[in-house]
Amino acid sequence: MLKLFKEIRKAGDATTGYPFEPLAMPAGFRGKPEHNEKLCIACGACAIACPANAITMDLNDDQSYVTWDISYGRCIFCGRCQEVCPLFAIELTTDFELAVLNKADLSESCAYEVARCAVCGKPYAAAKEGIRGLTRVAATEWAKDGINVNIICPLAWTAQLENFEKAYPDAFKANVKMPPAGHYGDAELEIGRVCVQLASPDFKYMTGETITLEGGMGLRP
């Protein structure tokens, strides 16, 4: 028996000190997603990519605010939100202790004011999705008349990006090289030419489609 105790003492501890001391997690461990609401631009990419619908975005009645919400009870910690976020506003941490007494504590949310058109003052972000819906309806109704209706969602360089660079220089540096193509599209040479091609007879059979010109940013598995 004494020999056994000597061997145990020589071997040292075989278990960790958790929960009495922090548990070291391996590199790449996928734990609780952490959302940085200051970096988030409420683009909706994470909500679209989330396979478990753990992340949702909803507009209020007058479409003035959009609420971003995450339910950790539904989250499968796949990391898709982190992969698609253009501003690194959501990242997986090593935090795995999610036990709560109240189910409501498994949710977090924040609200963002919807951007409005500088000309007409109407909600811009909400209008974009409305335009996509209108495009599909028009394509269905007008196809029999030989009229094609498609919509383009571009990632183009604009004057607003220059304002964004001044307001959030760190986020801009992280974001500007995000497209796999390495840059934002030129509105005339890389976006406009696609529009011209879509209007040609070569694309007569394409209608009701959403074409993302994002230099690879819109890729989905």
Backbone bond lengths (Angstrom), bond angles and torsions (degrees), N, CA, C in turn:
res aa  C-N    CA-C-N  psi(-1)  N-CA   C-N-CA  omega(-1)  CA-C   N-CA-C  phi
1 M - - - 1.466 - - 1.537 110.89 -
2 L 1.356 116.52 -43.23 1.465 120.31 178.61 1.523 111.10 -62.29
3 K 1.323 116.29 -35.21 1.459 120.34 178.36 1.525 110.97 -63.89
4 L 1.330 115.82 -38.99 1.467 121.17 178.78 1.526 110.87 -63.62
5 F 1.348 115.49 -43.44 1.464 120.18 178.80 1.525 111.04 -62.86
6 K 1.309 116.99 -36.84 1.463 120.63 178.14 1.523 110.82 -65.00
7 E 1.319 116.47 -40.14 1.466 120.57 179.32 1.528 110.83 -66.62
8 I 1.326 115.95 -39.55 1.465 120.18 179.01 1.520 110.66 -64.69
9 R 1.328 115.14 -42.50 1.464 119.45 -179.71 1.521 110.85 -65.26
10 K 1.327 116.50 -37.40 1.454 120.64 179.09 1.528 111.20 -67.96
11 A 1.314 116.69 -37.63 1.472 121.17 -178.49 1.523 111.80 -70.37
12 G 1.308 117.36 -29.94 1.461 120.25 -178.92 1.524 111.45 83.03
13 D 1.332 115.58 -168.72 1.463 119.97 -178.65 1.523 111.29 -71.36
14 A 1.319 115.29 134.15 1.472 120.54 178.90 1.517 111.37 -99.17
15 T 1.300 117.44 -8.13 1.460 120.77 -179.50 1.525 109.49 -123.66
16 T 1.331 116.16 168.69 1.466 120.89 179.04 1.523 109.89 -88.68
17 G 1.330 115.01 168.69 1.459 119.67 179.82 1.522 113.00 -87.72
18 Y 1.328 117.21 3.22 1.467 119.90 178.71 1.532 110.19 -65.23
19 P 1.326 119.45 138.12 1.466 129.82 11.95 1.530 114.88 -94.28
20 F 1.316 116.89 11.29 1.461 118.96 -178.61 1.526 112.59 -82.67
21 E 1.314 116.99 -10.61 1.455 122.47 174.57 1.525 108.17 -146.90
22 P 1.342 117.91 156.90 1.476 120.68 -176.62 1.519 112.05 -57.85
23 L 1.329 114.75 146.22 1.457 121.03 178.76 1.521 109.03 -99.03
24 A 1.320 117.23 121.15 1.465 121.56 179.57 1.527 109.41 -72.68
25 M 1.326 116.67 124.45 1.458 121.02 -178.77 1.523 110.24 -99.10
26 P 1.313 118.37 148.31 1.471 121.18 -179.49 1.525 111.64 -70.74
27 A 1.305 116.04 158.74 1.464 120.96 177.98 1.530 109.61 -62.14
28 G 1.320 116.14 137.46 1.454 119.98 179.99 1.507 114.68 86.85
29 F 1.330 117.46 1.87 1.466 120.12 178.81 1.526 109.52 -62.90
30 R 1.321 116.34 133.08 1.460 121.49 -177.71 1.517 110.31 -103.02
31 G 1.340 114.52 101.15 1.452 120.39 179.63 1.517 111.83 -110.19
32 K 1.303 116.25 -150.83 1.459 122.89 -175.12 1.532 111.84 -61.29
33 P 1.345 117.72 127.87 1.472 119.85 175.80 1.523 110.75 -68.60
34 E 1.311 116.11 137.44 1.460 121.75 178.00 1.524 108.98 -113.52
35 H 1.333 115.72 124.46 1.465 121.79 -175.21 1.517 110.24 -103.29
36 N 1.329 115.88 126.38 1.459 121.40 177.18 1.531 107.75 -99.59
37 E 1.323 116.13 100.12 1.458 119.67 -174.00 1.520 113.00 -68.68
38 K 1.327 118.53 -18.75 1.458 120.75 178.60 1.528 111.41 -76.16
39 L 1.328 116.98 -31.34 1.461 120.25 178.21 1.528 111.66 -85.63
40 C 1.321 116.72 -26.02 1.465 121.66 -175.50 1.534 111.02 -64.23
41 I 1.330 115.97 136.51 1.465 121.37 176.77 1.522 111.03 -110.31
42 A 1.337 117.18 10.70 1.462 122.90 177.51 1.520 111.94 54.58
43 C 1.345 115.95 42.31 1.468 119.45 -179.32 1.524 111.88 -76.42
44 G 1.350 117.00 -21.82 1.456 120.61 177.86 1.514 114.73 89.35
45 A 1.331 118.37 1.74 1.465 120.71 -178.02 1.524 111.84 -60.97
46 C 1.339 116.97 -40.69 1.469 120.05 -179.11 1.520 111.35 -66.68
47 A 1.326 117.03 -39.08 1.462 121.10 -179.79 1.530 111.05 -67.00
48 I 1.333 116.05 -37.25 1.468 120.67 178.90 1.525 110.55 -68.08
49 A 1.335 115.92 -40.82 1.467 120.19 -175.04 1.519 113.55 -79.67
50 C 1.339 118.63 -22.16 1.470 121.46 -174.79 1.533 111.45 -64.13
51 P 1.334 118.89 113.20 1.474 120.80 -177.40 1.526 113.85 -72.69
52 A 1.332 116.29 -20.16 1.468 119.60 -177.29 1.526 112.25 -98.57
53 N 1.332 116.60 1.69 1.466 121.33 -175.87 1.532 111.66 56.04
54 A 1.315 115.35 33.09 1.464 119.39 177.31 1.526 110.39 -75.36
55 I 1.336 116.23 -27.51 1.457 121.38 178.22 1.523 108.83 -106.00
56 T 1.301 116.78 127.11 1.463 121.55 179.45 1.520 109.88 -131.84
57 M 1.323 115.00 157.25 1.461 121.53 176.19 1.520 107.96 -136.16
58 D 1.317 116.62 128.12 1.465 121.60 -176.91 1.515 110.52 -133.95
59 L 1.335 115.18 139.91 1.459 121.15 175.92 1.515 110.23 -87.94
60 N 1.327 116.48 147.10 1.461 119.19 174.20 1.537 109.47 -76.93
61 D 1.313 117.24 177.99 1.468 121.63 -171.83 1.525 113.32 -59.86
62 D 1.319 117.67 -40.82 1.471 119.24 -178.28 1.530 112.76 -93.98
63 Q 1.340 115.77 10.58 1.465 122.23 176.07 1.526 113.03 57.78
64 S 1.314 116.39 32.77 1.463 119.49 179.45 1.529 111.77 -97.38
65 Y 1.340 116.41 -22.88 1.460 120.86 179.05 1.523 110.11 -134.06
66 V 1.333 115.29 146.93 1.460 121.05 173.96 1.529 106.97 -118.23
67 T 1.317 116.32 132.06 1.461 122.10 -178.05 1.523 110.02 -101.46
68 W 1.319 115.08 124.33 1.468 122.20 175.65 1.522 107.21 -95.14
69 D 1.324 116.90 129.68 1.466 120.58 -176.31 1.522 110.41 -138.34
70 I 1.320 116.38 141.30 1.462 120.99 174.93 1.515 109.56 -129.56
71 S 1.323 115.94 135.65 1.461 122.26 176.81 1.522 108.23 -110.59
72 Y 1.316 116.77 110.54 1.461 119.90 -179.82 1.524 111.54 -70.92
73 G 1.328 116.20 -17.00 1.454 119.31 176.25 1.520 112.31 -70.74
74 R 1.331 117.02 -25.30 1.470 121.57 179.11 1.527 111.92 -97.31
75 C 1.330 116.42 -20.62 1.465 120.61 -175.46 1.527 112.03 -60.54
76 I 1.345 116.10 135.94 1.469 120.82 178.12 1.541 110.49 -108.02
77 F 1.353 116.61 7.33 1.456 122.57 173.85 1.532 112.74 56.07
78 C 1.336 114.62 39.59 1.468 120.07 -178.78 1.521 112.37 -79.16
79 G 1.340 116.82 -23.49 1.462 120.33 178.30 1.510 115.13 87.40
80 R 1.346 117.91 6.34 1.472 119.66 -179.45 1.527 111.19 -64.04
81 C 1.325 117.16 -36.36 1.470 120.26 179.67 1.520 110.44 -60.01
82 Q 1.312 116.10 -42.34 1.460 120.78 -179.91 1.520 110.62 -66.55
83 E 1.315 117.35 -37.59 1.460 121.56 -176.97 1.527 112.33 -66.84
84 V 1.339 116.50 -38.24 1.472 119.03 -172.96 1.520 113.86 -93.58
85 C 1.327 118.61 -12.59 1.462 120.16 -177.07 1.529 110.56 -67.94
86 P 1.320 118.49 120.75 1.465 120.75 -176.81 1.523 114.12 -73.29
87 L 1.337 117.53 -17.53 1.457 120.52 -176.12 1.521 113.42 -117.55
88 F 1.340 116.92 13.19 1.466 121.50 -179.68 1.523 110.89 55.39
89 A 1.320 116.45 36.56 1.466 121.03 -177.87 1.522 111.94 -82.25
90 I 1.319 117.99 -9.12 1.462 120.81 176.38 1.527 108.37 -138.13
91 E 1.311 115.90 127.68 1.457 121.52 -178.23 1.519 110.19 -138.48
92 L 1.318 116.01 146.42 1.456 120.57 177.42 1.524 109.54 -79.01
93 T 1.313 115.74 135.08 1.461 121.68 178.86 1.524 109.34 -104.06
94 T 1.319 116.93 -175.25 1.467 121.21 176.20 1.529 111.27 -97.18
95 D 1.332 116.44 8.13 1.467 121.12 -179.05 1.530 109.94 -74.51
96 F 1.319 117.41 121.52 1.464 121.43 -179.40 1.533 112.70 -121.94
97 E 1.318 117.28 -2.86 1.465 120.04 -178.01 1.536 109.12 -87.03
98 L 1.313 116.43 93.77 1.465 121.42 -174.90 1.527 112.64 -115.22
99 A 1.315 117.46 13.36 1.456 119.96 179.91 1.531 109.96 -69.19
100 V 1.324 116.67 132.25 1.472 121.82 -179.51 1.531 109.20 -136.96
101 L 1.315 116.27 160.22 1.457 121.31 175.87 1.520 111.39 -88.54
102 N 1.327 115.91 -27.87 1.460 121.33 -179.48 1.525 109.21 -115.44
103 K 1.324 117.59 125.18 1.465 122.04 -177.84 1.521 111.97 -58.23
104 A 1.328 116.55 -31.37 1.465 120.46 -178.64 1.529 111.68 -63.45
105 D 1.329 116.84 -23.03 1.457 120.60 -179.59 1.528 112.18 -73.52
106 L 1.322 116.99 -7.34 1.461 120.96 178.08 1.526 111.92 -87.22
107 S 1.316 117.07 5.80 1.465 121.28 -179.81 1.522 110.60 -121.54
108 E 1.321 114.73 146.80 1.456 122.09 173.90 1.517 107.99 -135.22
109 S 1.315 116.91 147.66 1.462 120.11 -179.67 1.521 110.71 -150.98
110 C 1.310 115.07 160.76 1.457 122.44 174.07 1.522 107.97 -153.97
111 A 1.305 116.31 155.68 1.463 121.26 -175.81 1.517 110.83 -115.80
112 Y 1.332 114.90 145.14 1.457 121.45 178.61 1.523 109.70 -127.99
113 E 1.312 114.51 139.30 1.461 118.95 176.93 1.523 108.95 -72.00
114 V 1.314 116.60 131.58 1.457 121.22 -179.13 1.525 109.62 -71.16
115 A 1.317 115.84 133.19 1.462 120.23 177.93 1.522 109.91 -65.54
116 R 1.312 116.01 142.05 1.463 120.85 -178.92 1.521 110.97 -117.38
117 C 1.306 114.93 149.55 1.456 121.77 179.55 1.531 109.43 -63.00
118 A 1.326 116.23 132.83 1.458 120.70 -178.61 1.529 112.19 -68.67
119 V 1.345 117.40 -18.20 1.465 121.34 -177.62 1.521 111.82 -93.58
120 C 1.342 116.33 -54.90 1.465 119.90 -175.04 1.523 113.47 -98.36
121 G 1.324 117.92 -16.31 1.456 121.20 178.86 1.511 115.21 80.37
122 K 1.335 118.15 3.40 1.459 121.14 -178.87 1.525 110.47 -81.41
123 P 1.366 116.74 154.30 1.471 119.73 179.26 1.518 110.94 -57.06
124 Y 1.320 115.86 127.08 1.455 120.76 -174.65 1.525 112.66 -85.66
125 A 1.334 115.81 -48.57 1.457 119.13 -177.08 1.521 111.53 -62.26
126 A 1.328 116.13 -41.85 1.467 119.17 179.00 1.510 110.72 -67.05
127 A 1.336 116.60 -36.68 1.453 120.73 -178.03 1.520 111.59 -64.83
128 K 1.335 116.86 -33.12 1.461 119.52 -178.35 1.525 111.23 -60.91
129 E 1.330 116.89 -45.47 1.465 119.06 178.58 1.525 110.15 -68.83
130 G 1.334 117.10 -33.41 1.457 120.01 176.97 1.515 111.58 -63.19
131 I 1.324 116.41 -37.23 1.463 120.79 178.37 1.523 110.66 -65.92
132 R 1.327 116.90 -38.07 1.472 119.85 177.27 1.523 110.62 -62.73
133 G 1.333 116.00 -42.80 1.463 119.24 178.29 1.513 111.58 -64.17
134 L 1.321 117.11 -42.60 1.465 121.67 178.70 1.525 110.63 -62.96
135 T 1.328 116.33 -36.62 1.467 120.73 178.74 1.523 111.24 -61.04
136 R 1.323 116.79 -44.18 1.467 120.23 -179.10 1.529 111.39 -67.11
137 V 1.331 116.35 -38.86 1.462 119.99 178.51 1.526 110.63 -64.67
138 A 1.338 115.64 -46.82 1.464 120.27 -179.74 1.519 111.28 -63.35
139 A 1.336 116.65 -39.53 1.462 119.91 179.56 1.520 111.02 -62.33
140 T 1.320 116.27 -39.32 1.470 120.17 179.61 1.534 111.81 -67.57
141 E 1.327 116.05 -41.84 1.460 119.74 -175.54 1.526 112.89 -77.87
142 W 1.320 117.32 -31.97 1.462 120.12 -173.51 1.521 114.18 -98.49
143 A 1.339 117.71 -5.22 1.463 120.29 -177.93 1.522 111.70 -58.73
144 K 1.318 116.74 -38.03 1.472 120.17 -178.55 1.526 112.31 -65.18
145 D 1.331 115.78 -20.66 1.466 120.51 179.32 1.524 112.20 -95.56
146 G 1.333 115.85 7.06 1.458 120.08 178.56 1.518 113.99 76.20
147 I 1.337 116.84 20.98 1.460 121.11 179.77 1.524 108.97 -103.39
148 N 1.298 116.09 125.38 1.456 121.71 179.87 1.520 110.08 -99.06
149 V 1.343 116.50 139.63 1.461 121.50 178.37 1.530 108.24 -134.10
150 N 1.311 115.93 115.17 1.458 121.66 177.50 1.529 109.11 -129.36
151 I 1.298 116.01 165.51 1.464 119.95 179.31 1.526 109.22 -131.22
152 I 1.311 115.52 142.03 1.461 121.47 179.68 1.528 109.15 -113.39
153 C 1.332 115.43 130.80 1.462 121.86 175.26 1.531 107.20 -110.48
154 P 1.323 117.27 97.92 1.469 119.79 -174.35 1.530 113.71 -95.08
155 L 1.308 114.49 152.76 1.454 121.57 169.33 1.528 105.05 -110.99
156 A 1.324 115.25 86.85 1.459 120.58 -171.29 1.523 111.63 -115.32
157 W 1.320 115.34 153.30 1.453 120.69 176.74 1.522 109.00 -74.23
158 T 1.320 116.38 126.80 1.456 121.57 -179.20 1.523 109.82 -134.09
159 A 1.308 115.79 170.48 1.456 120.66 178.55 1.528 111.21 -64.77
160 Q 1.332 116.75 -28.61 1.463 119.82 179.51 1.525 111.63 -65.41
161 L 1.326 117.18 -28.57 1.460 119.57 177.58 1.523 110.85 -65.28
162 E 1.305 117.04 -33.16 1.455 120.64 177.42 1.535 109.96 -65.58
163 N 1.333 116.22 -38.53 1.471 120.05 176.32 1.521 110.81 -66.80
164 F 1.338 115.76 -37.92 1.459 120.87 178.49 1.528 110.31 -63.99
165 E 1.342 116.26 -38.31 1.463 120.57 179.57 1.530 110.98 -62.49
166 K 1.327 116.49 -39.53 1.455 121.07 -179.44 1.528 111.61 -70.48
167 A 1.340 115.98 -38.31 1.461 120.07 -176.42 1.526 112.66 -79.06
168 Y 1.346 116.41 -37.43 1.469 120.62 -176.32 1.536 109.11 -133.61
169 P 1.319 118.56 71.18 1.475 120.71 -175.39 1.525 114.26 -58.87
170 D 1.332 117.91 -39.06 1.466 120.02 -179.00 1.522 110.85 -68.08
171 A 1.334 116.51 -44.71 1.464 120.08 178.92 1.527 110.34 -64.74
172 F 1.327 116.62 -35.73 1.465 120.26 179.61 1.526 111.16 -63.61
173 K 1.337 116.38 -44.88 1.452 120.12 -179.62 1.524 111.57 -62.10
174 A 1.332 116.39 -36.96 1.463 120.65 179.58 1.522 111.34 -73.41
175 N 1.327 116.38 -28.79 1.455 121.05 -172.74 1.520 113.89 -91.45
176 V 1.331 117.64 -34.39 1.457 120.51 -168.93 1.530 112.76 -65.34
177 K 1.317 117.86 -26.26 1.463 120.97 179.53 1.533 112.32 -101.18
178 M 1.321 117.10 9.82 1.456 120.43 -176.36 1.522 114.19 -65.52
179 P 1.339 120.45 -40.09 1.466 119.01 -179.26 1.525 110.78 -57.98
180 P 1.330 118.48 135.55 1.466 119.84 176.85 1.526 112.65 -54.30
181 A 1.345 116.59 -27.09 1.458 120.13 177.76 1.527 111.54 -70.69
182 G 1.334 117.44 -15.16 1.450 121.56 175.15 1.510 116.22 91.46
183 H 1.326 116.89 0.16 1.459 119.19 -179.36 1.523 110.16 -163.02
184 Y 1.320 115.67 164.83 1.460 121.45 173.61 1.531 108.61 -79.53
185 G 1.326 116.06 148.59 1.451 120.42 -175.30 1.518 113.46 -69.05
186 D 1.331 115.25 145.79 1.455 121.46 173.76 1.529 108.07 -78.40
187 A 1.337 117.11 123.16 1.466 121.10 -173.46 1.519 112.64 -57.55
188 E 1.317 117.67 -34.92 1.466 120.48 -176.77 1.527 112.23 -89.35
189 L 1.321 116.61 -49.39 1.457 120.26 -172.18 1.520 113.79 -81.37
190 E 1.353 117.79 -35.78 1.463 120.09 -174.03 1.525 113.86 -106.99
191 I 1.304 117.41 -21.39 1.464 120.75 178.13 1.532 110.38 -102.70
192 G 1.323 115.88 -50.60 1.459 120.73 -177.05 1.515 113.77 -59.95
193 R 1.328 117.31 -37.80 1.469 120.07 -178.42 1.526 111.94 -66.72
194 V 1.335 115.79 -32.21 1.472 118.68 175.98 1.521 110.18 -66.59
195 C 1.329 116.40 -39.05 1.469 120.68 178.25 1.521 110.54 -61.04
196 V 1.315 115.79 -41.53 1.470 120.34 179.10 1.523 110.29 -63.55
197 Q 1.330 116.58 -42.36 1.461 120.27 -179.98 1.528 112.09 -64.57
198 L 1.321 116.47 -37.90 1.466 120.17 179.45 1.527 111.65 -63.66
199 A 1.314 116.27 -26.38 1.461 120.34 179.84 1.526 112.36 -84.88
200 S 1.317 116.94 -2.20 1.464 120.78 -178.40 1.529 110.74 -87.72
201 P 1.355 116.87 162.90 1.477 120.58 179.33 1.532 113.72 -61.10
202 D 1.333 117.10 -21.23 1.469 119.98 -178.58 1.529 112.28 -62.72
203 F 1.348 117.71 -22.37 1.457 121.86 -177.76 1.531 111.23 -113.67
204 K 1.311 116.07 29.88 1.461 120.69 -175.77 1.523 112.41 -62.89
205 Y 1.318 117.61 -29.94 1.470 120.52 -175.41 1.525 112.52 -89.79
206 M 1.323 117.85 -3.56 1.466 120.68 180.00 1.516 109.63 -93.63
207 T 1.329 116.77 121.49 1.465 120.35 177.86 1.523 110.23 -154.05
208 G 1.315 116.14 149.73 1.462 121.05 179.88 1.511 114.35 74.96
209 E 1.335 117.13 14.74 1.458 120.74 -175.42 1.528 112.10 -99.48
210 T 1.334 115.48 151.95 1.455 122.18 171.93 1.519 107.79 -105.98
211 I 1.314 116.84 116.22 1.460 121.67 -178.41 1.523 108.12 -103.26
212 T 1.329 115.70 119.05 1.466 119.88 179.16 1.520 108.59 -96.45
213 L 1.321 116.24 119.23 1.463 122.50 176.29 1.526 106.93 -108.21
214 E 1.323 114.58 83.64 1.459 120.26 -172.69 1.520 112.83 -126.82
215 G 1.316 117.47 18.63 1.462 120.21 178.32 1.514 113.97 59.77
216 G 1.344 116.21 28.90 1.471 120.55 -179.61 1.502 114.33 99.58
217 M 1.354 118.47 -7.81 1.463 121.44 -178.12 1.516 112.31 -67.06
218 G 1.329 118.41 -26.99 1.457 121.30 -175.82 1.506 114.65 -87.88
219 L 1.330 117.01 10.77 1.459 119.59 -177.98 1.516 111.72 -64.21
220 R 1.311 116.26 137.97 1.465 122.34 177.76 1.523 108.02 -130.48
221 P 1.322 118.33 147.01 1.466 120.46 -178.84 1.521 110.38 -70.85
